[in-house]
């Protein structure tokens, strides 16, 4: 199942990306509980939860002690992710990205859904990046 379907089922932005990572076999199920506090910009409006969730998944693949990873590769992947995100959106801060919406409004949820979908695309592209 993709991140959007998880998001529509009530998972948060960060959780939705991690759920997709689990479904794709990129990360372990145990990562889902860690993603909960990353929603809503780390529960404070800071870094977008969709970005956080995506980077958690990618780090589980490319981070230290993993088959494809090391610290340099994980940071390179994170930098590329944020670069691509900023090409489409003006900021990485949840508060800035959603400033024109009431927090619990359907309009904000729809806006966040678009961000989740975009992060999913980047995450899947980068999940196959430099895997050897």
ABEGO torsion letter per residue (X at the ends): XBAAAAAAAGBBAAAAAAAAAAAAGABBAAAAAAAAAABGGGGAGBBBAAAAAAAAAAAAAABBGBAABBAAAAAAAAAAAAAAAAAABABABAAAAAAABBAABAAAAAAAAAAAAAAAAAAAAAAABGBX
